[in-house]
Amino acid sequence: MDASVETLSSDQYLRTAEAARTLGLSKRTLEKWRCVGGGPVFFKFGRVCLYKLGDLIAWAEARRRISTSDPGANLTK
């Protein structure tokens, strides 16, 4: 994750470009995931989509693995 995240509150709202930079992803990836699903939750205000920093961190943590063959705790239920 972006080093500047440490200075933000988990209640901070980020626009798509900021959220993508925080996660180390492209802006286009987050835009696609908003359409097809699979990405972090977001808020939609008219044409503006915002991501809560705490939600981005929780989403990233849920994808933590110890190896590429690790299915993760959320996939074994």
Order of alpha helices (4+ residues) and beta strands (2+ residues): beta-alpha-alpha-beta-beta-alpha
